[in-house]
């Protein structure tokens, strides 16, 4: 039968009418959406496509979003190995995205942190989603709550932010990471003092790690006593060196748990005291210096939070919220990995 015969046209019109009734729009709007001609509001477009899917229309349906999708990613410009790996993961993942998806990456220096709420509140383009790694402060929470109220899909990555109705947290369970550190300290360390080195307590991730480690040891390993460094390390070698040296002057150490970087300072302090390999040392993030410390028998365990997994999780949820992919990623936190001398790789963890 010819394609434009009356019977064929009647069937097509009837189907459009059914979709229109279910979506609460006109048949003309259905025609514009399904045949991608003419401008239609985003809300009407979503309703039409949802109705067509519900009615199992036997045709290839257009995407719910029309035009470019802008996603902002705000992450620290830190030169630490983890954030270097995170930026590499972002670059790899965004290269595989649909051309309609435009990812704007903004690297925030320490000087930019005070201006972060302003960056969250202002965008040069119609922002559909925001992926952010930031401190958990009242100002940041207020800015993110305003973005959510504007209809932007907000995903926190690496470290979570409390008190906001964010779409998803793409990161590891840092409380359980700290508990894991406490478990290994309890199993490996001799009776004595354990030094806890927090990197930055204004980031919820580090506070959770310290809390988890302390709680695990208190609940299960009475032969250990935790004490926290008096100052945050800020991921700096000299601060870690001073904190470990000061703790050793107060007496022997059975273990050290460092939630961030500054590992060269820890290694130097242990070597100077003649205790390299004698104190159980657990840290975070797998990179080449940590592999060397593990190979040398100075460092025992590294908890790695898988930057590629975090980026993929964040993008999956953001793209789902924007109607680009049908299924969101898993709701669970990203699984972290545990490395020791038996499973570190010999190839470089970071590109030079």
Protein Blocks (a to p, Z undefined) as FASTA:
>chain_A
ZZkbmklmmmmmmmmmmmmmmnopafklmmmmmnogajddfklmmmmmmmmmmnopabdd
ddfbgcjddddddddfbfbfklmmmmmmmmmmmmmpcfklccddddddfklmmmmmmmmm
pcfbdcfbdcddddddfklmmmmmmmmmnopacddehiacehiacfbdcdddfklmmmmm
mmmmmmmpccdddddddfblmbmklmmmmmmmmmmmmmmmmmbccdddfbdfklpaklmm
mmmmmmmmnoccfbdcdfbehklmmmmmmmmnopghkaccddehiafklmmmmmnomafb
dcdehlmlmmmmmmmmmmmmnomambdcdfbdcddddddfklpcfbdfbdZZ
